[in-house]
Amino acid sequence: MDDDLPYIWSLPRRNFFSTLWFGFTWPIRFLLYVTVPDPRKIRKLYPITFIICIVWIALISYKIFWMLTVIGKYNAITGKVYNIYLLFVFQVIHLVFQILLWD
């Protein structure tokens, strides 16, 4: 990768699937690049970056919970099944962040 360009603008040339994955994850990478400051450039930004990341995780968790609530009401899923599904989703949400943000 070029050191001049941020990683969100560098298209991977390894294979087709890495290029496809780049296109799939580009919108979230762009939003995070725009809204979360890079503490590697200015070291004093660590607390702000940490707080913004917590806000992002809270917003995404809320959105997932809201979507699951709408899907559960629309499909008339019973409470027990719905609660087990919610537990599963919230236990693996950190894995989703790792998959989306790490190459």
Summary of the structure (lengths in Angstrom):
residues: 103
radius of gyration: 17.4
end to end distance: 12.7
largest distance: 53.1
contacts: 208
relative contact order: 0.09
helix: 75%
strand: 0%
